[in-house]
Amino acid sequence: MTAPRVALAAALVALVTVPLWVPGDYYISVCSQILIYAVFALGIDVLIGYAGLVSLGHAGLFGLASYTVAVCLAAGVGHVAAIAAALVVTLAGTAVFAGLSLRATGIGFIMITLALGQIMWGLAYRWVSITGGDNGITVPGRPAPFGLRLDAPSHFYYATLAVFLLTVVATWVFVHSPFGASLKGTRDQPRRMTALGYHVWLIRFYACMFSGLLTAIAGILFVYYAEFISPPTVQLTSSAEGVLMAISGGSGTLLGPIVGSILVEIVKNVASAYIARWNMMLGAIFVAIVIFMPEGLVPGTTRLVRRALKLRGPIPAGAPAPTTAAAEPAPGEPAP
Amino acid sequence: MTALSIRKLEKSFGGLRVTRGVDLAIQPGERRLIIGPNGAGKTTLFNLVTGELRPDTGSVALFDQELTRLPARRRAHLGLSRTYQIITLFPKDTLLRNVTLSLLGLSPLRWNPLLRLERQRHLIEQAEHALARVGLGHLAHRPLAETSYGERRRVEIAMALAQNPRVLLLDEPFAGLSVDERRDVKTLLFGIPRDVTIVMIEHDMDVALDFAERISVMHFGEVVVEGTRAEVVADPRTKEIYFGE
């Protein structure tokens, strides 16, 4: 078994046993929150890391999913219909977001998504008859899939974990597919990709839709987690937090946004209980990451580990020579 | 039937006319060289042909199929391929991935979000074959960033050839190459079969004049001289452009 597979197995065991070794319901709920925001950050990372598009409006889509579930449930609609409606409405919203914002790239894209996100926040805040304005909407309860009630923090955690794992696998498949390769190509050389026959705009549009799907899933999980939704969830700082999660952990990697969400959520929910100025601490951590690991925690740590392994020096004299195919010269290269 | 037909092509950037009524008719299988001093509008002409720039007036046709209003991506699907004067590749990826991306561009597979790209053996084998064709098969798994300038030039050509183009536009393929690298690229270009029509912009006359059957000399956005090598060299306007009065 290779080292990455051992690490993956260990991580899975750790995740599955969280309710056994994490003390108390509060911290189990924090773990659920970490998983929800990891899905949110993964959605943002599909755009930042794989499409080269930084969105500051994703909290608007996150909130759209949450509000749709909350409004549907408040109107007496069942959970399945409410979730389906949230997915449809959020994907429709994403299509509008993408259609408008993909008219530009770079700073232009950032500013358009920011504006669209602020429009969503404005609607959440001012469209009181639907959203409840400042008072928000309270969700009457969590669903009970297959008769399993999700009221207990550990039960909700397992439901969240299942959805989280599905989204991670889906994202892995997506980024390793031919479409994922096309998307990365449009990030690196859009002009060349066009000359090679790719429809760059449409590739970016589909990437936005996949990102919107992940964001919708995170928004649905969140509204059931908090059992409440109000305008602060939709505001700009929520979008910025998602972007920071993706960038601090390492954009363009699957593990990066997950690590970023662990970092941000622990500082927000755990360190904030002990440190009054936790925002300052979070800022200091980001500054340190930018200085020492500008590529993010996951790629930065990988780089340091590789360097440490190189510093271990050459194989000592007398050690057996490698006998694998790697020792043989490649075709066209001189024999050693 | 002409392979590439350009008629009365005009392009201006503000008050600057960079392409002035260019007419070119390139026959199937022909090797055409386009020369001219810097700023003559050679690369702009390529950009107009490939669709990266929209002409103000005039038309472009590929094997009698009108291209002028088609987006650039559609032209690649019709058999028009190009290389760039400034190498435009994917430096984070391996040579194999670069060429695979080129093949994927013309394949419906590019829209598939479910399969694993690494498991598409037919694509990978085609990419390996394209790299072997330009003498880079042994470097297939090396990141592009770890290759020499000359090798990158050959990757550009491999990417263009991998798409089985009917017309190949080469924008200064010998620029920045050492003597040995020029020899390798020259051998490579001479080996391209005649079913591919080639239009090349080049400043290196020693290499390019051997290669081309007909030559077009551009100056201030116009084709001022056109003919065989002997005709172009003998034309006083060519001497005037390159050596002055």
Interface residues (C-beta under 8 A of the other chain):
Chain A: V173 F174 H176 S177 P178 F179 G180 A181 S182 G185 D188 Q189 R191 R192 M193 T194 A195 L196 G197 Y198 H199 V200 Y206 F210 A330 P331 G332 E333
Chain B: T50 E52 P71 A72 R73 R74 A76 H77 S81 R82 Y84 T88 L89 F90 P91 K92 R97 T100 L101 S102 L104 G105 L106 S107 L109 R110 W111 N112 P113 L114 L115 R116 L117 E118 Q120 G135 G137 H138 L139 M159 Q163
